């Protein structure tokens, strides 16, 4: 397995290979597969304001916002800024529309090229400064929203691992085997525990 981590994109939240560095990723995936090597791609929840998806996601309400102040959740260096950190937002994994949006990008730019393994990175969550009471999620505001946000790896599962429904195979997620018979069953299996966990 080879892992393609951050900076393979033009900007955080573009969720695609930068063609300047990756001229034919589909051919690369095929060639690696012929050698018995799988390609894992790192999918980050961060969205750079200068990236190609930020404005659309902001306008559709797909990003975590703030009760007060600028909705910037982390400072992180990105390509094209000389190693300097800039403020980035996070997509709101508690919002099914945001998960569907993310999956549409991941499917088009990775899955359709042959990628079948993803590393859902920055799920700690990497939010700084740590002021959970100021965060506004689709699911809830403040600490209640953070409880659901911390469950994001499971929430992202519905947006990313659901890709495996085409293979109808077994998938291992955090050492828990999941049998995928139909994408709606996977989505329901993940969302119900999320609701129960957040409401406790």
Phi, psi and omega in degrees: 000137174243133180257127173258110187262203185299160182074014171275352182261166170294313177214156175307132179088004173276335177049055176197161175288140174283117184297341177295329181253338185231077187294332182213073183297328179297317178295322178298314180298318179296316181296318177297318180299322178297333178269001180081023183246131176265150177254124174256133180248134178279124179249116181262151177274357186280145181227117180283134179301336178267359179288169187286345184251348188300309184299315180296316180294319177299312183294332179270359179073034184261002180252151171295136178245186182235148175295321179219146175085187184283135180281064176247130190246352181195150172255126184211139176290145178225168181297143175087006182238021175059032179081000179280143178280148175221162182287131177235157177255170175243143173289151185269096183290351176278354181254117181302324179298321179291320177297319178296321178298311180301313181299323179300323178287314181297318180297309183296318191261350178229301184302313181294345177267357177110356179288134180231002183230131181231148172251111180276093190270168176060037181261022186290323357274154180270071180248124178223139358288158184278087179234073187299332180293344183265357186269140178240118178251164175297324185282327184186168179254146172069220187299320179299321177293321179296322178301320178285325180294321179296334176279011185306321179306322176289322178294320179294333179307319182291335182266340186241304185293340178302342177304331184291352182300332178294330179273341182051040185250189177265140180234139177254123180235114182050045178064020176246112180291135180236124176267125182254109176263326182204140184302327180293326179294320178296314181301315180294319182297328181275319185289325180298312177298327178299315180297313181299317183295319183288331184274354181288000000 
